[in-house]
Amino acid sequence: MLNNLQLKDSVQEEEDYVIFSDEMFKYFYAIYGGTDIRRQAVSVDSKPSEDDSNTIIETKLRKLQILIAPIMDFFPTFSKSPFTVYISRCSTVGELHQKIL
C-alpha cells in the first residue's frame, strides 16, 4: 500500500535518492533504519515485456484537494475548507474512497 509521504519537488533521482527493489530496501533498512516510501510501478505500454523497460516508478503522487459537499444546504458539519490527498495515477476510485474515510 502506498503512503502519503512526499518527495520535495527539488529532489532529483540518482542525485538525492535512488530506487531499488524491496529486497534491497530490507537489507539496507536492517543495517541503517530509515523510512519506507513505497511507490507504484506504472506500465507505460500495453504489452508486457520481460526486461521491465516499459515500466516506470511513480515517484511523485498526484495531489488532490477534496471538498466534501453536503447533501442538504443546512448540513451542520459541512466544512468549507478542502483537505489534501496524495494518490497514484493508477489508483482506483475504491482506494481514493479509503483515503477519504
N, CA, C and O atoms as a GROMACS GRO file, in nm:
protein
  404
    1MET      N    1   0.084  -0.119   0.000
    1MET     CA    2   0.000   0.000   0.000
    1MET      C    3   0.088   0.125   0.000
    1MET      O    4   0.190   0.129   0.068
    2LEU      N    5   0.048   0.223  -0.074
    2LEU     CA    6   0.123   0.347  -0.081
    2LEU      C    7   0.096   0.431   0.043
    2LEU      O    8  -0.004   0.413   0.112
    3ASN      N    9   0.188   0.523   0.070
    3ASN     CA   10   0.166   0.615   0.181
    3ASN      C   11   0.167   0.758   0.128
    3ASN      O   12   0.193   0.782   0.011
    4ASN      N   13   0.138   0.852   0.216
    4ASN     CA   14   0.128   0.991   0.175
    4ASN      C   15   0.259   1.068   0.188
    4ASN      O   16   0.259   1.191   0.175
    5LEU      N   17   0.370   1.002   0.214
    5LEU     CA   18   0.498   1.072   0.222
    5LEU      C   19   0.533   1.127   0.084
    5LEU      O   20   0.524   1.056  -0.016
    6GLN      N   21   0.572   1.251   0.080
    6GLN     CA   22   0.601   1.317  -0.047
    6GLN      C   23   0.747   1.354  -0.057
    6GLN      O   24   0.808   1.399   0.040
    7LEU      N   25   0.803   1.336  -0.175
    7LEU     CA   26   0.937   1.386  -0.202
    7LEU      C   27   0.926   1.535  -0.235
    7LEU      O   28   0.829   1.578  -0.299
    8LYS      N   29   1.022   1.611  -0.193
    8LYS     CA   30   1.022   1.754  -0.227
    8LYS      C   31   1.036   1.769  -0.378
    8LYS      O   32   1.098   1.686  -0.444
    9ASP      N   33   0.978   1.875  -0.432
    9ASP     CA   34   0.983   1.898  -0.576
    9ASP      C   35   1.125   1.915  -0.628
    9ASP      O   36   1.152   1.886  -0.745
   10SER      N   37   1.216   1.961  -0.543
   10SER     CA   38   1.351   1.991  -0.588
   10SER      C   39   1.444   1.871  -0.593
   10SER      O   40   1.555   1.883  -0.647
   11VAL      N   41   1.405   1.756  -0.540
   11VAL     CA   42   1.496   1.641  -0.537
   11VAL      C   43   1.502   1.574  -0.674
   11VAL      O   44   1.406   1.572  -0.750
   12GLN      N   45   1.618   1.518  -0.703
   12GLN     CA   46   1.644   1.453  -0.832
   12GLN      C   47   1.684   1.308  -0.810
   12GLN      O   48   1.765   1.277  -0.722
   13GLU      N   49   1.627   1.219  -0.892
   13GLU     CA   50   1.665   1.078  -0.886
   13GLU      C   51   1.812   1.062  -0.921
   13GLU      O   52   1.864   1.134  -1.007
   14GLU      N   53   1.879   0.970  -0.855
   14GLU     CA   54   2.022   0.940  -0.868
   14GLU      C   55   2.111   1.045  -0.803
   14GLU      O   56   2.228   1.019  -0.780
   15GLU      N   57   2.058   1.164  -0.774
   15GLU     CA   58   2.136   1.266  -0.705
   15GLU      C   59   2.098   1.271  -0.557
   15GLU      O   60   2.185   1.272  -0.470
   16ASP      N   61   1.967   1.274  -0.528
   16ASP     CA   62   1.919   1.284  -0.390
   16ASP      C   63   1.860   1.153  -0.338
   16ASP      O   64   1.852   1.133  -0.217
   17TYR      N   65   1.819   1.065  -0.427
   17TYR     CA   66   1.763   0.936  -0.387
   17TYR      C   67   1.783   0.835  -0.499
   17TYR      O   68   1.807   0.872  -0.614
   18VAL      N   69   1.772   0.709  -0.464
   18VAL     CA   70   1.779   0.601  -0.562
   18VAL      C   71   1.658   0.510  -0.542
   18VAL      O   72   1.602   0.502  -0.433
   19ILE      N   73   1.620   0.443  -0.648
   19ILE     CA   74   1.510   0.348  -0.643
   19ILE      C   75   1.570   0.209  -0.653
   19ILE      O   76   1.650   0.180  -0.742
   20PHE      N   77   1.530   0.122  -0.559
   20PHE     CA   78   1.577  -0.014  -0.566
   20PHE      C   79   1.470  -0.110  -0.518
   20PHE      O   80   1.364  -0.068  -0.470
   21SER      N   81   1.497  -0.239  -0.531
   21SER     CA   82   1.398  -0.343  -0.503
   21SER      C   83   1.363  -0.350  -0.354
   21SER      O   84   1.433  -0.296  -0.269
   22ASP      N   85   1.254  -0.419  -0.327
   22ASP     CA   86   1.210  -0.439  -0.189
   22ASP      C   87   1.314  -0.517  -0.109
   22ASP      O   88   1.337  -0.487   0.008
   23GLU      N   89   1.375  -0.616  -0.171
   23GLU     CA   90   1.478  -0.696  -0.102
   23GLU      C   91   1.596  -0.609  -0.062
   23GLU      O   92   1.649  -0.621   0.049
   24MET      N   93   1.638  -0.520  -0.152
   24MET     CA   94   1.749  -0.430  -0.123
   24MET      C   95   1.713  -0.333  -0.011
   24MET      O   96   1.794  -0.304   0.076
   25PHE      N   97   1.589  -0.282  -0.015
   25PHE     CA   98   1.545  -0.192   0.091
   25PHE      C   99   1.551  -0.262   0.226
   25PHE      O  100   1.601  -0.204   0.324
   26LYS      N  101   1.501  -0.385   0.233
   26LYS     CA  102   1.502  -0.459   0.361
   26LYS      C  103   1.645  -0.478   0.412
   26LYS      O  104   1.670  -0.469   0.532
   27TYR      N  105   1.738  -0.504   0.322
   27TYR     CA  106   1.878  -0.520   0.360
   27TYR      C  107   1.933  -0.391   0.421
   27TYR      O  108   1.988  -0.393   0.531
   28PHE      N  109   1.918  -0.278   0.349
   28PHE     CA  110   1.969  -0.151   0.400
   28PHE      C  111   1.894  -0.105   0.524
   28PHE      O  112   1.954  -0.046   0.614
   29TYR      N  113   1.763  -0.131   0.530
   29TYR     CA  114   1.684  -0.092   0.647
   29TYR      C  115   1.732  -0.166   0.771
   29TYR      O  116   1.737  -0.107   0.879
   30ALA      N  117   1.766  -0.294   0.757
   30ALA     CA  118   1.816  -0.372   0.872
   30ALA      C  119   1.948  -0.314   0.925
   30ALA      O  120   1.975  -0.321   1.045
   31ILE      N  121   2.028  -0.257   0.837
   31ILE     CA  122   2.157  -0.201   0.878
   31ILE      C  123   2.142  -0.057   0.928
   31ILE      O  124   2.194  -0.023   1.035
   32TYR      N  125   2.072   0.029   0.852
   32TYR     CA  126   2.071   0.172   0.878
   32TYR      C  127   1.939   0.228   0.931
   32TYR      O  128   1.936   0.339   0.984
   33GLY      N  129   1.829   0.154   0.916
   33GLY     CA  130   1.698   0.210   0.951
   33GLY      C  131   1.654   0.303   0.839
   33GLY      O  132   1.715   0.305   0.732
   34GLY      N  133   1.550   0.379   0.862
   34GLY     CA  134   1.505   0.474   0.761
   34GLY      C  135   1.355   0.475   0.747
   34GLY      O  136   1.282   0.423   0.831
   35THR      N  137   1.309   0.535   0.639
   35THR     CA  138   1.167   0.547   0.612
   35THR      C  139   1.133   0.477   0.482
   35THR      O  140   1.200   0.496   0.380
   36ASP      N  141   1.030   0.397   0.486
   36ASP     CA  142   0.984   0.323   0.369
   36ASP      C  143   0.888   0.411   0.290
   36ASP      O  144   0.777   0.438   0.337
   37ILE      N  145   0.928   0.455   0.173
   37ILE     CA  146   0.841   0.536   0.088
   37ILE      C  147   0.807   0.451  -0.034
   37ILE      O  148   0.879   0.450  -0.133
   38ARG      N  149   0.696   0.379  -0.025
   38ARG     CA  150   0.656   0.289  -0.133
   38ARG      C  151   0.593   0.368  -0.247
   38ARG      O  152   0.522   0.466  -0.225
   39ARG      N  153   0.620   0.324  -0.368
   39ARG     CA  154   0.565   0.386  -0.486
   39ARG      C  155   0.516   0.280  -0.582
   39ARG      O  156   0.555   0.164  -0.574
   40GLN      N  157   0.429   0.322  -0.672
   40GLN     CA  158   0.365   0.235  -0.769
   40GLN      C  159   0.452   0.219  -0.892
   40GLN      O  160   0.509   0.317  -0.941
   41ALA      N  161   0.464   0.097  -0.943
   41ALA     CA  162   0.528   0.074  -1.072
   41ALA      C  163   0.421   0.087  -1.178
   41ALA      O  164   0.318   0.020  -1.170
   42VAL      N  165   0.443   0.172  -1.277
   42VAL     CA  166   0.343   0.203  -1.377
   42VAL      C  167   0.390   0.155  -1.513
   42VAL      O  168   0.501   0.189  -1.556
   43SER      N  169   0.308   0.076  -1.580
   43SER     CA  170   0.340   0.029  -1.714
   43SER      C  171   0.307   0.140  -1.813
   43SER      O  172   0.197   0.196  -1.809
   44VAL      N  173   0.401   0.172  -1.901
   44VAL     CA  174   0.379   0.278  -1.999
   44VAL      C  175   0.344   0.221  -2.136
   44VAL      O  176   0.331   0.295  -2.234
   45ASP      N  177   0.330   0.089  -2.142
   45ASP     CA  178   0.296   0.022  -2.266
   45ASP      C  179   0.194  -0.086  -2.234
   45ASP      O  180   0.199  -0.146  -2.126
   46SER      N  181   0.104  -0.112  -2.326
   46SER     CA  182   0.001  -0.213  -2.301
   46SER      C  183   0.054  -0.356  -2.312
   46SER      O  184  -0.010  -0.450  -2.266
   47LYS      N  185   0.171  -0.372  -2.374
   47LYS     CA  186   0.227  -0.506  -2.390
   47LYS      C  187   0.331  -0.532  -2.280
   47LYS      O  188   0.422  -0.451  -2.263
   48PRO      N  189   0.318  -0.642  -2.207
   48PRO     CA  190   0.419  -0.673  -2.104
   48PRO      C  191   0.552  -0.707  -2.168
   48PRO      O  192   0.558  -0.763  -2.277
   49SER      N  193   0.660  -0.672  -2.099
   49SER     CA  194   0.792  -0.707  -2.151
   49SER      C  195   0.869  -0.780  -2.043
   49SER      O  196   0.839  -0.770  -1.924
   50GLU      N  197   0.969  -0.855  -2.086
   50GLU     CA  198   1.048  -0.935  -1.993
   50GLU      C  199   1.145  -0.850  -1.911
   50GLU      O  200   1.176  -0.887  -1.798
   51ASP      N  201   1.194  -0.740  -1.965
   51ASP     CA  202   1.302  -0.666  -1.900
   51ASP      C  203   1.256  -0.540  -1.826
   51ASP      O  204   1.340  -0.459  -1.786
   52ASP      N  205   1.128  -0.521  -1.807
   52ASP     CA  206   1.074  -0.404  -1.735
   52ASP      C  207   1.110  -0.271  -1.801
   52ASP      O  208   1.103  -0.166  -1.737
   53SER      N  209   1.148  -0.273  -1.930
   53SER     CA  210   1.185  -0.149  -1.996
   53SER      C  211   1.065  -0.058  -2.021
   53SER      O  212   1.082   0.061  -2.049
   54ASN      N  213   0.945  -0.112  -2.012
   54ASN     CA  214   0.826  -0.029  -2.032
   54ASN      C  215   0.758   0.004  -1.900
   54ASN      O  216   0.638   0.033  -1.898
   55THR      N  217   0.833   0.000  -1.791
   55THR     CA  218   0.779   0.029  -1.659
   55THR      C  219   0.854   0.146  -1.598
   55THR      O  220   0.977   0.152  -1.606
   56ILE      N  221   0.781   0.238  -1.537
   56ILE     CA  222   0.842   0.349  -1.464
   56ILE      C  223   0.794   0.344  -1.320
   56ILE      O  224   0.688   0.288  -1.291
   57ILE      N  225   0.870   0.402  -1.231
   57ILE     CA  226   0.830   0.413  -1.091
   57ILE      C  227   0.774   0.553  -1.071
   57ILE      O  228   0.840   0.652  -1.101
   58GLU      N  229   0.654   0.559  -1.020
   58GLU     CA  230   0.588   0.687  -0.997
   58GLU      C  231   0.638   0.747  -0.866
   58GLU      O  232   0.593   0.709  -0.758
   59THR      N  233   0.732   0.840  -0.876
   59THR     CA  234   0.791   0.898  -0.755
   59THR      C  235   0.709   1.014  -0.699
   59THR      O  236   0.712   1.040  -0.579
   60LYS      N  237   0.637   1.082  -0.784
   60LYS     CA  238   0.554   1.196  -0.739
   60LYS      C  239   0.406   1.157  -0.750
   60LYS      O  240   0.358   1.126  -0.858
   61LEU      N  241   0.337   1.159  -0.639
   61LEU     CA  242   0.195   1.126  -0.640
   61LEU      C  243   0.113   1.247  -0.683
   61LEU      O  244   0.159   1.361  -0.677
   62ARG      N  245  -0.009   1.221  -0.727
   62ARG     CA  246  -0.100   1.329  -0.766
   62ARG      C  247  -0.160   1.391  -0.641
   62ARG      O  248  -0.202   1.321  -0.550
   63LYS      N  249  -0.164   1.522  -0.638
   63LYS     CA  250  -0.221   1.595  -0.526
   63LYS      C  251  -0.365   1.630  -0.558
   63LYS      O  252  -0.392   1.700  -0.656
   64LEU      N  253  -0.458   1.581  -0.477
   64LEU     CA  254  -0.599   1.612  -0.495
   64LEU      C  255  -0.647   1.693  -0.376
   64LEU      O  256  -0.620   1.657  -0.261
   65GLN      N  257  -0.716   1.800  -0.402
   65GLN     CA  258  -0.780   1.877  -0.295
   65GLN      C  259  -0.928   1.842  -0.300
   65GLN      O  260  -0.995   1.863  -0.401
   66ILE      N  261  -0.978   1.788  -0.191
   66ILE     CA  262  -1.115   1.737  -0.188
   66ILE      C  263  -1.200   1.819  -0.093
   66ILE      O  264  -1.160   1.847   0.021
   67LEU      N  265  -1.316   1.856  -0.141
   67LEU     CA  266  -1.414   1.927  -0.060
   67LEU      C  267  -1.541   1.844  -0.062
   67LEU      O  268  -1.601   1.822  -0.167
   68ILE      N  269  -1.580   1.797   0.054
   68ILE     CA  270  -1.700   1.715   0.063
   68ILE      C  271  -1.820   1.808   0.077
   68ILE      O  272  -1.832   1.881   0.176
   69ALA      N  273  -1.906   1.803  -0.022
   69ALA     CA  274  -2.024   1.890  -0.024
   69ALA      C  275  -2.140   1.821   0.049
   69ALA      O  276  -2.153   1.699   0.044
   70PRO      N  277  -2.222   1.899   0.117
   70PRO     CA  278  -2.335   1.840   0.190
   70PRO      C  279  -2.447   1.797   0.095
   70PRO      O  280  -2.459   1.847  -0.017
   71ILE      N  281  -2.526   1.704   0.142
   71ILE     CA  282  -2.642   1.660   0.066
   71ILE      C  283  -2.752   1.766   0.073
   71ILE      O  284  -2.825   1.789  -0.023
   72MET      N  285  -2.762   1.829   0.189
   72MET     CA  286  -2.863   1.935   0.208
   72MET      C  287  -2.793   2.066   0.240
   72MET      O  288  -2.681   2.067   0.291
   73ASP      N  289  -2.857   2.176   0.209
   73ASP     CA  290  -2.798   2.308   0.233
   73ASP      C  291  -2.774   2.337   0.381
   73ASP      O  292  -2.684   2.414   0.414
   74PHE      N  293  -2.850   2.279   0.468
   74PHE     CA  294  -2.839   2.309   0.610
   74PHE      C  295  -2.761   2.204   0.688
   74PHE      O  296  -2.776   2.193   0.810
   75PHE      N  297  -2.677   2.128   0.620
   75PHE     CA  298  -2.598   2.024   0.684
   75PHE      C  299  -2.505   2.087   0.788
   75PHE      O  300  -2.422   2.170   0.752
   76PRO      N  301  -2.516   2.051   0.917
   76PRO     CA  302  -2.445   2.123   1.023
   76PRO      C  303  -2.294   2.101   1.028
   76PRO      O  304  -2.222   2.189   1.076
   77THR      N  305  -2.242   1.988   0.979
   77THR     CA  306  -2.098   1.962   0.993
   77THR      C  307  -2.022   1.986   0.863
   77THR      O  308  -1.910   1.936   0.848
   78PHE      N  309  -2.076   2.059   0.772
   78PHE     CA  310  -2.012   2.087   0.645
   78PHE      C  311  -1.888   2.174   0.665
   78PHE      O  312  -1.896   2.280   0.726
   79SER      N  313  -1.775   2.128   0.615
   79SER     CA  314  -1.651   2.204   0.624
   79SER      C  315  -1.626   2.273   0.491
   79SER      O  316  -1.633   2.210   0.386
   80LYS      N  317  -1.598   2.402   0.495
   80LYS     CA  318  -1.576   2.478   0.371
   80LYS      C  319  -1.431   2.474   0.326
   80LYS      O  320  -1.397   2.528   0.221
   81SER      N  321  -1.344   2.410   0.404
   81SER     CA  322  -1.204   2.403   0.363
   81SER      C  323  -1.173   2.262   0.310
   81SER      O  324  -1.210   2.163   0.372
   82PRO      N  325  -1.105   2.255   0.197
   82PRO     CA  326  -1.073   2.123   0.139
   82PRO      C  327  -0.959   2.057   0.215
   82PRO      O  328  -0.882   2.124   0.284
   83PHE      N  329  -0.948   1.927   0.202
   83PHE     CA  330  -0.831   1.858   0.256
   83PHE      C  331  -0.757   1.794   0.140
   83PHE      O  332  -0.814   1.771   0.033
   84THR      N  333  -0.629   1.765   0.163
   84THR     CA  334  -0.541   1.718   0.056
   84THR      C  335  -0.516   1.569   0.069
   84THR      O  336  -0.492   1.517   0.178
   85VAL      N  337  -0.522   1.502  -0.044
   85VAL     CA  338  -0.491   1.359  -0.054
   85VAL      C  339  -0.390   1.343  -0.165
   85VAL      O  340  -0.405   1.402  -0.272
   86TYR      N  341  -0.287   1.262  -0.141
   86TYR     CA  342  -0.190   1.228  -0.245
   86TYR      C  343  -0.219   1.086  -0.288
   86TYR      O  344  -0.232   0.996  -0.205
   87ILE      N  345  -0.228   1.065  -0.420
   87ILE     CA  346  -0.268   0.934  -0.470
   87ILE      C  347  -0.200   0.906  -0.603
   87ILE      O  348  -0.169   0.997  -0.680
   88SER      N  349  -0.176   0.778  -0.629
   88SER     CA  350  -0.114   0.736  -0.754
   88SER      C  351  -0.211   0.755  -0.870
   88SER      O  352  -0.333   0.747  -0.853
   89ARG      N  353  -0.156   0.780  -0.987
   89ARG     CA  354  -0.242   0.793  -1.105
   89ARG      C  355  -0.301   0.658  -1.144
   89ARG      O  356  -0.392   0.653  -1.227
   90CYS      N  357  -0.251   0.549  -1.087
   90CYS     CA  358  -0.304   0.415  -1.114
   90CYS      C  359  -0.405   0.370  -1.009
   90CYS      O  360  -0.459   0.260  -1.020
   91SER      N  361  -0.430   0.451  -0.909
   91SER     CA  362  -0.522   0.413  -0.801
   91SER      C  363  -0.665   0.405  -0.852
   91SER      O  364  -0.703   0.472  -0.948
   92THR      N  365  -0.741   0.323  -0.785
   92THR     CA  366  -0.882   0.307  -0.819
   92THR      C  367  -0.966   0.403  -0.738
   92THR      O  368  -0.918   0.464  -0.642
   93VAL      N  369  -1.092   0.417  -0.776
   93VAL     CA  370  -1.184   0.500  -0.700
   93VAL      C  371  -1.201   0.443  -0.560
   93VAL      O  372  -1.215   0.518  -0.463
   94GLY      N  373  -1.198   0.311  -0.547
   94GLY     CA  374  -1.209   0.246  -0.416
   94GLY      C  375  -1.093   0.285  -0.324
   94GLY      O  376  -1.114   0.308  -0.205
   95GLU      N  377  -0.972   0.292  -0.379
   95GLU     CA  378  -0.855   0.333  -0.299
   95GLU      C  379  -0.867   0.479  -0.258
   95GLU      O  380  -0.829   0.515  -0.146
   96LEU      N  381  -0.918   0.563  -0.347
   96LEU     CA  382  -0.941   0.703  -0.311
   96LEU      C  383  -1.044   0.712  -0.201
   96LEU      O  384  -1.028   0.790  -0.106
   97HIS      N  385  -1.149   0.634  -0.211
   97HIS     CA  386  -1.256   0.633  -0.111
   97HIS      C  387  -1.200   0.594   0.027
   97HIS      O  388  -1.238   0.653   0.128
   98GLN      N  389  -1.110   0.497   0.031
   98GLN     CA  390  -1.048   0.454   0.158
   98GLN      C  391  -0.966   0.566   0.219
   98GLN      O  392  -0.966   0.583   0.341
   99LYS      N  393  -0.896   0.644   0.137
   99LYS     CA  394  -0.815   0.754   0.189
   99LYS      C  395  -0.902   0.867   0.244
   99LYS      O  396  -0.862   0.936   0.338
  100ILE      N  397  -1.019   0.886   0.187
  100ILE     CA  398  -1.107   0.995   0.230
  100ILE      C  399  -1.174   0.962   0.363
  100ILE      O  400  -1.194   1.050   0.446
  101LEU      N  401  -1.207   0.834   0.384
  101LEU     CA  402  -1.278   0.796   0.507
  101LEU      C  403  -1.193   0.802   0.625
  101LEU      O  404  -1.239   0.773   0.736
   0.00000   0.00000   0.00000
